[in-house]
Amino acid sequence: MASLTFSSISRSLPQSAMTARVSDKSSSRKDIGFSLGKRDFGLTVTNVATPQRPVIAVPLPPEKEKYSVERNHVAWTSVRQERWEGELVVQGEIPLWLKGTYLRNGPGMWHIGDYNFRHLFDGYATLVKLHIENGRLIAGHRQIESEAYKAAKENKKLCYREFSEVPKPDNFLSYVGELASLFSGASLTDNANTGVVKLGDGRVVCLTETQKGSIIIDPDTLDTIGRFEYSDTLGGLIHSAHPIVTESEFLTLLPDLVSPGYWVVRMEAGSNERKVIGRVNCRGGPAPGWVHSFPVTEHYVVVPEMSLRYCAQNLLRAEPTPLYKFEWHPDSKAFLHVMCKASGKIVASVEVPLYITFHFINAYEEKDEDGRVIAIIADCCEHNADTTILDKLRLNNLRSFNGQDVLPDARVGRFRIPFDGSEFGELEAALDPDEHGRGMDMCSINPAYLGKMYRYAYACGAKRPCNFPNTLTKLDLVGKKAKNWYEEGAVPSEPFFVARPGATEEDDGVVISIVSERNGEGFALLLDGSTFEEIARAKFPYGLPYGLHGCWVPKN
């Protein structure tokens, strides 16, 4: 993620038995549905180490220690080296139909020289790949060579504005100059550390919330190719970090901080030109609400307007506030707007209960017996309107877990936006939050169900006590149940669903996650999308830091 400013248009096990556990939720709230006994999956090691690919020398892992305070968990520790690649030994069996490359992006280096960054979202981008073919797995990671990262390496100091970090001026004149470059966007980071998407034309782009932080990479080598240059004249400096990307188009939102609102834009596959679909004017507050992500249906774009709003004053501060570049305006209320994709017209705009979300899961159209759309259903990972979640992601907080349960509660928030002219929409939990331990974030679905009525989603939940989501969970939004994967001391990243070619069932596929372990190790994990049982894992030579979002690049 990145700093925000004005818009001009504004991822061979040593154990003989595994300890991962999968279960449905029991009636005991205390155990939130996790089996307490170890489970031996009976998996065998498949020898896939020949022929061996060249591997960059890897430092020996540190001695294993137990900490009463987990300050050295590998999830929150900078990656050991800039790049590595090699074949991993697979325990279990990878389905032969799974052919392609899973890419995961996220902050992976949280220091420059002796200076340590403050926040999870500040770190320089580390791109990880899992190339899977014929049951074999070749992994690698590499730093994305953004201008911000290269400048920091060369100068041994922070040179661009990150999520909570500001370059330290040498004197007053340099401070004034830095402020001037802020308004032009020159000092904004291009550290593309949030997501990675495959465009319809095959190009792979890493993204963050600054438009300049759109960087094309090679999915095979992980080389940084260069900046993705938008060829239109729309201008602007920021956009949603999570566009909606299909084989045919790229949809995103451009917040306008000058005249508070959002431009909804589309870019066709193969093009670099964004075209305006329409505009939504904000209904409350001094600035647009933060729009990290948004959902779509088959015919509509849902534009969220949270009460957590961009704040120019906080942006200008040299030191961060508890809400960083944002400000909480509960009196400004919260809204959801629905725009027709075809016409750009606003077809519904409703006030909803206050909410906080980073990530929408999916949305779909509710229809009556005659097939007419009567409402939009939109699901998100909702933090009970609790803004403290942002500050809980300070690295010092993540590195100082002492066994206390400090992760704020979250749920699958389900909005209903009526099409009957009502002024108000609804927000409720789509299932009992105890099903997933009252933790909820980092979601994925079967992409074939994007914008359509769906049943299953995959996300990170919680096994409490914890200070960060520490489980993988399969959500059944129809049966109102969840299945949970948990391994003590592990921090799994976003579970990414890959559908089996030719599948007719929504959950027929594989879920991929990269797991960081408390002992400094880590592994790639594959779960069956239907049973949510582990089918394979492959251990890295050393643990990797936590990552954010991924994509799948199928092998042609």
Disulfide bonds with the S-S distance in Angstrom:
none
